[in-house]
Amino acid sequence: MRVLAAMALARAGNTTEVTKLADSLSQEFPLDTLMQRNVLPTIRAMLALSRGQGEQALKLLAETSEYELAIPEAFNTTQPTMHPIYVRGQAYLKAGQGQQAVAEFQQMIAFRWMEYPLRALARLQLGRAYAMAGDTAKAKASYQDFLTLWKDADPNISILKQAKTEYAKLQ
């Protein structure tokens, strides 16, 4: 739960609390490879993204690539499976590197051994990445996929509103 709390606080840009949690986790699990080489760099990269630092987030995520798919299925409910890939895709978007973002979000969507909430959001991010890369047709298709998955969602959810607005601009 502390990992997920740190991720939420990082998204919100709460530097003080994230730093405390990350330092605590690092001290508590100094020999845990997944914690040290996957989870903590991802949390720190999320914090960098909340500050608008895409390039810094990419640097922090560099060490996660060897471990980002290594989390056993037993940990799916407690560990941030696929978060490094998702956050790396977002960092590429923030850094203005649409094609690289496309590759990250495609990897998430293609990885089918489990259902995971970020896979749905990856479809929206893929649409954004295609739009940034200048591929309007693929961007529209990705937005449509996302909107189809979210067709029964509360229409007042901000990310859904954003997606609809972005999709309309592609028409």
Backbone as a printed PyTorch tensor [residue, N CA C, xyz], in Angstrom:
tensor([[[  0.8060,  -1.1820,   0.0000],
         [  0.0000,   0.0000,   0.0000],
         [  0.8630,   1.2660,   0.0000]],

        [[  2.0090,   1.2170,   0.6440],
         [  2.8680,   2.4020,   0.6790],
         [  3.3830,   2.7380,  -0.7130]],

        [[  3.6080,   1.6980,  -1.5310],
         [  4.0600,   1.9220,  -2.9060],
         [  2.9890,   2.6740,  -3.6760]],

        [[  1.7620,   2.2150,  -3.5750],
         [  0.6730,   2.8690,  -4.2950],
         [  0.4260,   4.2740,  -3.7590]],

        [[  0.5630,   4.4500,  -2.4560],
         [  0.4260,   5.7900,  -1.8690],
         [  1.5170,   6.7140,  -2.4040]],

        [[  2.7270,   6.2140,  -2.4840],
         [  3.8300,   7.0280,  -3.0110],
         [  3.5760,   7.4010,  -4.4660]],

        [[  3.0350,   6.4610,  -5.2350],
         [  2.7350,   6.7630,  -6.6380],
         [  1.6520,   7.8360,  -6.7490]],

        [[  0.6300,   7.7300,  -5.9410],
         [ -0.4380,   8.7390,  -5.9710],
         [  0.1000,  10.1050,  -5.5580]],

        [[  0.9080,  10.1270,  -4.5270],
         [  1.4920,  11.3940,  -4.0720],
         [  2.4480,  11.9670,  -5.1190]],

        [[  3.1670,  11.0990,  -5.8160],
         [  4.0660,  11.5600,  -6.8740],
         [  3.2710,  12.2030,  -7.9990]],

        [[  2.1650,  11.5760,  -8.3850],
         [  1.2910,  12.1500,  -9.4170],
         [  0.7930,  13.5260,  -9.0070]],

        [[  0.5390,  13.6770,  -7.7080],
         [  0.0320,  14.9520,  -7.1940],
         [  1.1500,  15.9730,  -6.9840]],

        [[  2.4050,  15.5300,  -7.1230],
         [  3.5340,  16.4420,  -6.9610],
         [  3.9010,  16.7530,  -5.5240]],

        [[  3.5380,  15.8680,  -4.6000],
         [  3.8170,  16.0770,  -3.1800],
         [  5.2370,  15.5970,  -2.8690]],

        [[  6.1890,  16.4350,  -3.1720],
         [  7.6020,  16.0760,  -3.0720],
         [  8.0060,  15.5990,  -1.6870]],

        [[  7.5960,  16.3020,  -0.6610],
         [  8.0150,  15.9740,   0.6990],
         [  7.5560,  14.5800,   1.1030]],

        [[  6.2850,  14.2850,   0.9260],
         [  5.7450,  12.9900,   1.3390],
         [  6.2930,  11.8540,   0.4740]],

        [[  6.4280,  12.0900,  -0.8290],
         [  6.9690,  11.0490,  -1.7150],
         [  8.4000,  10.7240,  -1.3230]],

        [[  9.1780,  11.7440,  -1.0590],
         [ 10.5740,  11.5310,  -0.6780],
         [ 10.6660,  10.7280,   0.6140]],

        [[  9.8290,  11.0690,   1.5900],
         [  9.8180,  10.3120,   2.8480],
         [  9.4670,   8.8480,   2.6110]],

        [[  8.3990,   8.6120,   1.8420],
         [  7.9720,   7.2360,   1.5720],
         [  9.0240,   6.4700,   0.7880]],

        [[  9.5720,   7.0920,  -0.2460],
         [ 10.5840,   6.4170,  -1.0680],
         [ 11.8270,   6.0970,  -0.2420]],

        [[ 12.2630,   7.0350,   0.5660],
         [ 13.4340,   6.7910,   1.4210],
         [ 13.1540,   5.6670,   2.4190]],

        [[ 11.9570,   5.6590,   2.9760],
         [ 11.5700,   4.6090,   3.9210],
         [ 11.5630,   3.2390,   3.2430]],

        [[ 10.9810,   3.1740,   2.0600],
         [ 10.9490,   1.9010,   1.3170],
         [ 12.3550,   1.4470,   0.9420]],

        [[ 13.1830,   2.3800,   0.5480],
         [ 14.5510,   2.0450,   0.1790],
         [ 15.3260,   1.4890,   1.3700]],

        [[ 15.1420,   2.0920,   2.5390],
         [ 15.8310,   1.6200,   3.7460],
         [ 15.2800,   0.2830,   4.2240]],

        [[ 13.9710,   0.1010,   4.0710],
         [ 13.3440,  -1.1390,   4.5360],
         [ 13.6610,  -2.3200,   3.6250]],

        [[ 13.8770,  -2.0580,   2.3450],
         [ 14.1070,  -3.1210,   1.3620],
         [ 15.3940,  -2.8700,   0.5680]],

        [[ 16.5330,  -2.7750,   1.2500],
         [ 17.7720,  -2.4280,   0.5380],
         [ 18.2600,  -3.5100,  -0.4320]],

        [[ 17.8670,  -4.7520,  -0.2060],
         [ 18.3270,  -5.8480,  -1.0600],
         [ 17.2470,  -6.3530,  -2.0200]],

        [[ 16.1210,  -5.7020,  -2.0310],
         [ 15.0110,  -6.0930,  -2.8980],
         [ 15.2380,  -5.4740,  -4.2760]],

        [[ 15.6420,  -6.2960,  -5.2170],
         [ 15.9830,  -5.8180,  -6.5560],
         [ 14.8160,  -5.1000,  -7.2180]],

        [[ 13.6290,  -5.6710,  -7.1300],
         [ 12.4830,  -5.0380,  -7.7830],
         [ 12.1490,  -3.6890,  -7.1500]],

        [[ 12.2920,  -3.5930,  -5.8580],
         [ 12.0390,  -2.3150,  -5.1860],
         [ 13.0700,  -1.2800,  -5.6280]],

        [[ 14.3390,  -1.6780,  -5.6140],
         [ 15.4230,  -0.7440,  -5.9010],
         [ 15.5670,  -0.3940,  -7.3780]],

        [[ 15.2700,  -1.3510,  -8.2600],
         [ 15.5280,  -1.1550,  -9.6900],
         [ 14.2700,  -0.9820, -10.5330]],

        [[ 13.0900,  -1.0720,  -9.9010],
         [ 11.8410,  -0.9570, -10.6400],
         [ 10.9260,   0.0600,  -9.9570]],

        [[ 10.5110,  -0.2590,  -8.7470],
         [  9.4980,   0.5330,  -8.0610],
         [  9.9940,   1.9380,  -7.7300]],

        [[ 11.1160,   2.0470,  -7.0380],
         [ 11.5900,   3.3660,  -6.5990],
         [ 11.9610,   4.2860,  -7.7670]],

        [[ 12.6600,   3.7940,  -8.7900],
         [ 12.9060,   4.6880,  -9.9350],
         [ 11.6120,   5.1480, -10.6130]],

        [[ 10.6160,   4.2820, -10.6320],
         [  9.3380,   4.6540, -11.2370],
         [  8.6550,   5.7390, -10.4220]],

        [[  8.6610,   5.6030,  -9.1100],
         [  8.0690,   6.6260,  -8.2460],
         [  8.7900,   7.9620,  -8.4430]],

        [[ 10.1000,   7.9100,  -8.4830],
         [ 10.8730,   9.1530,  -8.6540],
         [ 10.6290,   9.7630, -10.0400]],

        [[ 10.4660,   8.9080, -11.0440],
         [ 10.1660,   9.4040, -12.3960],
         [  8.7700,  10.0310, -12.4470]],

        [[  7.8270,   9.4500, -11.7350],
         [  6.4850,  10.0280, -11.6750],
         [  6.5290,  11.4140, -11.0400]],

        [[  7.3340,  11.5660, -10.0210],
         [  7.4850,  12.8680,  -9.3820],
         [  8.1100,  13.8680, -10.3550]],

        [[  9.1190,  13.4320, -11.1030],
         [  9.7400,  14.3030, -12.1120],
         [  8.7010,  14.7320, -13.1540]],

        [[  7.8550,  13.8080, -13.5750],
         [  6.8050,  14.1520, -14.5410],
         [  5.8290,  15.1690, -13.9720]],

        [[  5.5180,  15.0480, -12.7010],
         [  4.5940,  16.0140, -12.0840],
         [  5.1840,  17.4240, -12.1040]],

        [[  6.4950,  17.5020, -12.2250],
         [  7.1830,  18.7940, -12.3130],
         [  7.4230,  19.2160, -13.7660]],

        [[  6.9670,  18.3690, -14.7070],
         [  7.1570,  18.6780, -16.1280],
         [  8.5310,  18.3190, -16.6560]],

        [[  9.2620,  17.4350, -15.9620],
         [ 10.6330,  17.0860, -16.3230],
         [ 10.6860,  15.7290, -17.0270]],

        [[ 10.2790,  15.7140, -18.3010],
         [ 10.2540,  14.4710, -19.0700],
         [ 11.6210,  13.8310, -19.2440]],

        [[ 12.6140,  14.6360, -19.5680],
         [ 13.9740,  14.1020, -19.7660],
         [ 14.5250,  13.5120, -18.4750]],

        [[ 14.2820,  14.1740, -17.3580],
         [ 14.7350,  13.6560, -16.0620],
         [ 14.0440,  12.3380, -15.7520]],

        [[ 12.7500,  12.2560, -16.0380],
         [ 12.0090,  11.0090, -15.8060],
         [ 12.6080,   9.8830, -16.6340]],

        [[ 12.9660,  10.1650, -17.8760],
         [ 13.5790,   9.1280, -18.7280],
         [ 14.9010,   8.6460, -18.1460]],

        [[ 15.6910,   9.5540, -17.6120],
         [ 16.9540,   9.1610, -16.9820],
         [ 16.7040,   8.2530, -15.7760]],

        [[ 15.7200,   8.6150, -14.9720],
         [ 15.4120,   7.8150, -13.7810],
         [ 14.8980,   6.4260, -14.1490]],

        [[ 14.2090,   6.3180, -15.2720],
         [ 13.6340,   5.0390, -15.6910],
         [ 14.6170,   4.1410, -16.4440]],

        [[ 15.7870,   4.6540, -16.7680],
         [ 16.7520,   3.8860, -17.5560],
         [ 17.0610,   2.5320, -16.9240]],

        [[ 17.1680,   2.4820, -15.6140],
         [ 17.5350,   1.2290, -14.9550],
         [ 16.3780,   0.2410, -14.8110]],

        [[ 15.1610,   0.6430, -15.1210],
         [ 14.0220,  -0.2590, -14.9320],
         [ 13.8380,  -1.2430, -16.0790]],

        [[ 14.4280,  -0.9780, -17.2240],
         [ 14.1130,  -1.7750, -18.4140],
         [ 14.3940,  -3.2690, -18.2560]],

        [[ 15.3790,  -3.6210, -17.4790],
         [ 15.6950,  -5.0430, -17.2840],
         [ 14.7020,  -5.7410, -16.3680]],

        [[ 13.9340,  -4.9750, -15.6170],
         [ 13.0810,  -5.5510, -14.5810],
         [ 11.5990,  -5.2450, -14.7400]],

        [[ 11.2300,  -4.4360, -15.7130],
         [  9.8610,  -3.9360, -15.7530],
         [  8.8070,  -5.0000, -16.0190]],

        [[  9.1770,  -6.1310, -16.5750],
         [  8.2210,  -7.2110, -16.7950],
         [  8.4880,  -8.4070, -15.8810]],

        [[  9.3360,  -8.2190, -14.8870],
         [  9.7640,  -9.3310, -14.0410],
         [  8.9300,  -9.5340, -12.7930]],

        [[  7.8930,  -8.7510, -12.5930],
         [  7.1090,  -8.8730, -11.3750],
         [  6.2030, -10.0880, -11.4870]],

        [[  6.3310, -11.0270, -10.5750],
         [  5.5020, -12.2440, -10.6260],
         [  4.0250, -11.9320, -10.5000]],

        [[  3.2110, -12.7640, -11.0970],
         [  1.7620, -12.5630, -11.0850],
         [  1.2070, -12.4750,  -9.6680]],

        [[  1.8280, -13.1530,  -8.7290],
         [  1.3530, -13.1290,  -7.3400],
         [  1.3690, -11.7290,  -6.7430]],

        [[  2.1760, -10.8340,  -7.3140],
         [  2.2850,  -9.4890,  -6.7750],
         [  1.3980,  -8.4830,  -7.4920]],

        [[  0.5740,  -8.9160,  -8.4110],
         [ -0.2220,  -7.9860,  -9.2060],
         [ -1.0450,  -7.0170,  -8.3780]],

        [[ -1.5090,  -7.4430,  -7.2320],
         [ -2.3640,  -6.5550,  -6.4450],
         [ -1.5810,  -5.6120,  -5.5450]],

        [[ -0.2970,  -5.8560,  -5.3740],
         [  0.4660,  -5.0170,  -4.4570],
         [  1.6140,  -4.2740,  -5.1230]],

        [[  2.0030,  -4.6730,  -6.2950],
         [  3.1340,  -4.0320,  -6.9560],
         [  2.6730,  -3.3320,  -8.2410]],

        [[  3.3660,  -2.3000,  -8.6410],
         [  2.9530,  -1.4980,  -9.7920],
         [  3.3630,  -2.1100, -11.1280]],

        [[  2.7810,  -3.2350, -11.4650],
         [  3.0920,  -3.9180, -12.7080],
         [  2.8820,  -2.9900, -13.8920]],

        [[  3.8300,  -2.9530, -14.7740],
         [  3.8180,  -2.1970, -16.0260],
         [  3.9090,  -0.6830, -15.8310]],

        [[  3.9610,  -0.2140, -14.6290],
         [  4.0780,   1.2300, -14.4260],
         [  5.3420,   1.8200, -15.0620]],

        [[  6.4970,   1.1600, -14.9950],
         [  7.6730,   1.7740, -15.6260],
         [  7.4570,   2.0260, -17.1220]],

        [[  6.8010,   1.1050, -17.7960],
         [  6.5620,   1.2650, -19.2340],
         [  5.6100,   2.4310, -19.4700]],

        [[  4.5380,   2.4660, -18.7030],
         [  3.5450,   3.5290, -18.8350],
         [  4.1700,   4.8950, -18.5460]],

        [[  4.9100,   4.9780, -17.4560],
         [  5.5320,   6.2470, -17.0780],
         [  6.5860,   6.6510, -18.1070]],

        [[  7.3180,   5.6830, -18.6530],
         [  8.3040,   5.9980, -19.6950],
         [  7.5930,   6.5660, -20.9270]],

        [[  6.4560,   5.9740, -21.2940],
         [  5.6860,   6.4990, -22.4130],
         [  5.2460,   7.9290, -22.1550]],

        [[  4.7820,   8.1920, -20.9340],
         [  4.3890,   9.5550, -20.5860],
         [  5.5860,  10.5060, -20.6160]],

        [[  6.7330,  10.0260, -20.1880],
         [  7.9410,  10.8630, -20.2050],
         [  8.3320,  11.1980, -21.6400]],

        [[  8.2230,  10.2180, -22.5270],
         [  8.5010,  10.5030, -23.9400],
         [  7.5230,  11.5430, -24.4820]],

        [[  6.2560,  11.4430, -24.1090],
         [  5.2850,  12.4560, -24.5350],
         [  5.6840,  13.8290, -24.0120]],

        [[  6.0320,  13.9090, -22.7350],
         [  6.4180,  15.1860, -22.1230],
         [  7.6610,  15.7510, -22.7990]],

        [[  8.5530,  14.8540, -23.2340],
         [  9.7920,  15.2750, -23.8900],
         [  9.5900,  15.5410, -25.3830]],

        [[  8.3550,  15.3730, -25.8760],
         [  8.0630,  15.6490, -27.2850],
         [  8.5320,  14.5680, -28.2450]],

        [[  8.6890,  13.3360, -27.7350],
         [  9.1830,  12.2250, -28.5520],
         [  8.0510,  11.2270, -28.8060]],

        [[  7.1630,  11.5970, -29.7230],
         [  5.9580,  10.8210, -29.9920],
         [  6.2130,   9.3920, -30.4280]],

        [[  7.1620,   9.1800, -31.3290],
         [  7.4140,   7.8190, -31.8380],
         [  7.8940,   6.8870, -30.7350]],

        [[  8.7470,   7.3870, -29.8640],
         [  9.2200,   6.5640, -28.7530],
         [  8.0610,   6.2530, -27.7980]],

        [[  7.1850,   7.2110, -27.5910],
         [  6.0110,   6.9860, -26.7430],
         [  5.1060,   5.9260, -27.3580]],

        [[  4.9400,   5.9760, -28.6710],
         [  4.1320,   4.9650, -29.3660],
         [  4.6380,   3.5700, -29.0190]],

        [[  5.9400,   3.3710, -29.0930],
         [  6.5170,   2.0430, -28.8360],
         [  6.2120,   1.5620, -27.4240]],

        [[  6.2900,   2.4550, -26.4330],
         [  6.0260,   2.0560, -25.0500],
         [  4.5620,   1.6570, -24.8590]],

        [[  3.6500,   2.4810, -25.3630],
         [  2.2280,   2.1880, -25.1650],
         [  1.7820,   0.9790, -25.9850]],

        [[  2.3770,   0.7780, -27.1600],
         [  2.0760,  -0.4360, -27.9290],
         [  2.5180,  -1.6780, -27.1680]],

        [[  3.6580,  -1.5980, -26.5130],
         [  4.1520,  -2.7260, -25.7290],
         [  3.1590,  -3.0800, -24.6300]],

        [[  2.6190,  -2.0920, -23.9740],
         [  1.6520,  -2.3550, -22.9010],
         [  0.3910,  -3.0180, -23.4360]],

        [[ -0.0930,  -2.5210, -24.5390],
         [ -1.3300,  -3.0510, -25.1090],
         [ -1.1250,  -4.4740, -25.6100]],

        [[  0.0390,  -4.7360, -26.1720],
         [  0.3330,  -6.0620, -26.7150],
         [  0.5740,  -7.1030, -25.6200]],

        [[  0.9590,  -6.6740, -24.4490],
         [  1.2900,  -7.5910, -23.3520],
         [ -0.0040,  -8.0980, -22.7360]],

        [[ -0.4190,  -9.2980, -23.0930],
         [ -1.7560,  -9.7840, -22.7600],
         [ -1.8130, -10.8340, -21.6580]],

        [[ -0.7680, -11.0770, -20.9350],
         [ -0.8220, -12.1550, -19.9450],
         [ -1.7040, -11.8080, -18.7660]],

        [[ -2.1140, -10.5470, -18.6680],
         [ -3.0120, -10.1560, -17.5900],
         [ -3.7710,  -8.9050, -17.9930]],

        [[ -4.9050,  -8.7160, -17.3640],
         [ -5.6420,  -7.4650, -17.5410],
         [ -5.1690,  -6.5180, -16.4610]],

        [[ -4.9520,  -5.3050, -16.8400],
         [ -4.4350,  -4.3290, -15.9000],
         [ -5.0120,  -2.9680, -16.2660]],

        [[ -5.4640,  -2.1850, -15.3150],
         [ -6.1120,  -0.9110, -15.6320],
         [ -5.2900,   0.0160, -16.5230]],

        [[ -3.9830,  -0.0020, -16.3750],
         [ -3.1650,   0.8870, -17.1980],
         [ -3.2160,   0.5300, -18.6760]],

        [[ -3.5670,  -0.7020, -18.9940],
         [ -3.6790,  -1.0680, -20.4170],
         [ -4.7730,  -0.2520, -21.0880]],

        [[ -5.8680,   0.0220, -20.3930],
         [ -6.9320,   0.8490, -20.9660],
         [ -6.4330,   2.2790, -21.1520]],

        [[ -5.7730,   2.8100, -20.1410],
         [ -5.2410,   4.1660, -20.2560],
         [ -4.1330,   4.2540, -21.3040]],

        [[ -3.4250,   3.1590, -21.5130],
         [ -2.3770,   3.1490, -22.5380],
         [ -2.9670,   3.4050, -23.9230]],

        [[ -4.1970,   3.0080, -24.1430],
         [ -4.8480,   3.2680, -25.4390],
         [ -5.0380,   4.7660, -25.6540]],

        [[ -5.4150,   5.4790, -24.6130],
         [ -5.5380,   6.9290, -24.7150],
         [ -4.1660,   7.5480, -24.9640]],

        [[ -3.1760,   7.1230, -24.1930],
         [ -1.8230,   7.6690, -24.3550],
         [ -1.2610,   7.3380, -25.7390]],

        [[ -1.6170,   6.1660, -26.2560],
         [ -1.1720,   5.8000, -27.5960],
         [ -1.7760,   6.7620, -28.6220]],

        [[ -3.0460,   7.1040, -28.4420],
         [ -3.6650,   8.0900, -29.3270],
         [ -2.9280,   9.4200, -29.2760]],

        [[ -2.5680,   9.8410, -28.0910],
         [ -1.8250,  11.0910, -27.9360],
         [ -0.4560,  10.9980, -28.6030]],

        [[  0.1920,   9.8440, -28.4410],
         [  1.5170,   9.6590, -29.0340],
         [  1.4360,   9.6670, -30.5570]],

        [[  0.4520,   8.9780, -31.1110],
         [  0.2800,   8.9990, -32.5650],
         [ -0.0100,  10.4130, -33.0550]],

        [[ -0.8430,  11.1370, -32.3290],
         [ -1.1380,  12.5190, -32.7220],
         [  0.1370,  13.3590, -32.7180]],

        [[  0.9530,  13.1900, -31.6750],
         [  2.2090,  13.9330, -31.5990],
         [  3.1360,  13.5580, -32.7470]],

        [[  3.1240,  12.2700, -33.1170],
         [  3.9850,  11.7840, -34.1920],
         [  3.4300,  12.1250, -35.5750]],

        [[  2.2170,  12.6770, -35.6190],
         [  1.6420,  13.0940, -36.8960],
         [  0.8290,  12.0410, -37.6230]],

        [[  0.5150,  10.9320, -36.9770],
         [ -0.2740,   9.8740, -37.6110],
         [ -1.7270,   9.9800, -37.1400]],

        [[ -2.4810,  10.8250, -37.8150],
         [ -3.8530,  11.1180, -37.4040],
         [ -4.7650,   9.9020, -37.4680]],

        [[ -4.6230,   9.0860, -38.4960],
         [ -5.4960,   7.9130, -38.6380],
         [ -5.3200,   6.9520, -37.4620]],

        [[ -4.0900,   6.6670, -37.1100],
         [ -3.8440,   5.7700, -35.9820],
         [ -4.2260,   6.4280, -34.6600]],

        [[ -4.0420,   7.7350, -34.5660],
         [ -4.4500,   8.4570, -33.3520],
         [ -5.9540,   8.3230, -33.1660]],

        [[ -6.7280,   8.5440, -34.2210],
         [ -8.1870,   8.4210, -34.1410],
         [ -8.5950,   7.0140, -33.7050]],

        [[ -7.9490,   6.0110, -34.2950],
         [ -8.2830,   4.6190, -33.9560],
         [ -7.9940,   4.3310, -32.4850]],

        [[ -6.8950,   4.8400, -31.9680],
         [ -6.5520,   4.6140, -30.5620],
         [ -7.5250,   5.3330, -29.6350]],

        [[ -7.8830,   6.5540, -29.9890],
         [ -8.8830,   7.2760, -29.1900],
         [-10.2100,   6.5190, -29.2170]],

        [[-10.5940,   6.0220, -30.3730],
         [-11.8490,   5.2690, -30.4720],
         [-11.8070,   4.0290, -29.5920]],

        [[-10.6650,   3.3260, -29.6000],
         [-10.5200,   2.1460, -28.7360],
         [-10.7130,   2.5230, -27.2700]],

        [[-10.0710,   3.6020, -26.8640],
         [-10.1960,   4.0590, -25.4750],
         [-11.6430,   4.4290, -25.1590]],

        [[-12.2620,   5.2120, -26.0240],
         [-13.6290,   5.6610, -25.7700],
         [-14.6120,   4.4970, -25.7600]],

        [[-14.3480,   3.4780, -26.5540],
         [-15.1970,   2.2800, -26.5340],
         [-15.0680,   1.5620, -25.1920]],

        [[-13.8380,   1.4250, -24.7080],
         [-13.6240,   0.7830, -23.4040],
         [-14.2950,   1.5610, -22.2780]],

        [[-14.3490,   2.8640, -22.4110],
         [-14.8740,   3.7300, -21.3590],
         [-16.3050,   4.2000, -21.6380]],

        [[-16.9900,   3.5540, -22.5520],
         [-18.3230,   4.0190, -22.9560],
         [-19.3250,   4.0610, -21.8080]],

        [[-19.1560,   3.2170, -20.8100],
         [-20.0840,   3.1840, -19.6760],
         [-19.5550,   3.9310, -18.4420]],

        [[-18.4500,   4.6080, -18.6060],
         [-17.8570,   5.3450, -17.4740],
         [-18.6580,   6.6100, -17.1880]],

        [[-18.4790,   7.1150, -15.9940],
         [-19.0960,   8.3810, -15.6090],
         [-18.6080,   9.4600, -16.5820]],

        [[-19.5200,  10.1260, -17.2930],
         [-19.1110,  11.1160, -18.2940],
         [-18.4350,  12.3470, -17.6990]],

        [[-18.4690,  12.5010, -16.3930],
         [-17.8500,  13.6620, -15.7560],
         [-16.4090,  13.4300, -15.3170]],

        [[-15.8790,  12.2340, -15.5600],
         [-14.4810,  11.9550, -15.2110],
         [-13.5880,  12.8150, -16.1100]],

        [[-12.6610,  13.5220, -15.4980],
         [-11.8610,  14.5020, -16.2480],
         [-11.0590,  13.8780, -17.3850]],

        [[-10.4790,  12.7090, -17.1700],
         [ -9.6710,  12.1190, -18.2390],
         [-10.5430,  11.7300, -19.4360]],

        [[-11.7780,  11.3300, -19.1780],
         [-12.7040,  11.0070, -20.2600],
         [-13.1000,  12.2810, -21.0090]],

        [[-13.3510,  13.3350, -20.2970],
         [-13.6580,  14.6250, -20.9300],
         [-12.4920,  15.0820, -21.8080]],

        [[-11.2780,  14.9690, -21.2780],
         [-10.0860,  15.3580, -22.0390],
         [ -9.9660,  14.5310, -23.3080]],

        [[-10.1730,  13.2250, -23.1730],
         [-10.0580,  12.3350, -24.3260],
         [-11.0700,  12.7150, -25.4040]],

        [[-12.2860,  12.9860, -25.0100],
         [-13.3240,  13.3660, -25.9830],
         [-12.9700,  14.6770, -26.6770]],

        [[-12.4520,  15.6260, -25.9270],
         [-12.0470,  16.9090, -26.5100],
         [-10.8930,  16.7200, -27.4940]],

        [[ -9.9010,  15.9400, -27.0950],
         [ -8.7570,  15.6810, -27.9620],
         [ -9.1750,  14.9370, -29.2240]],

        [[-10.0560,  13.9660, -29.0680],
         [-10.5370,  13.1940, -30.2050],
         [-11.2990,  14.0980, -31.1800]],

        [[-12.1320,  14.9850, -30.6490],
         [-12.8940,  15.8960, -31.5030],
         [-11.9700,  16.7860, -32.3320]],

        [[-10.8410,  17.1750, -31.7690],
         [ -9.8910,  18.0140, -32.5000],
         [ -9.2470,  17.2650, -33.6660]],

        [[ -9.2450,  15.9440, -33.6060],
         [ -8.6590,  15.1470, -34.6920],
         [ -9.6020,  14.9920, -35.8800]],

        [[-10.8740,  15.2910, -35.6690],
         [-11.8790,  15.0910, -36.7310],
         [-11.7250,  16.1030, -37.8430]]])
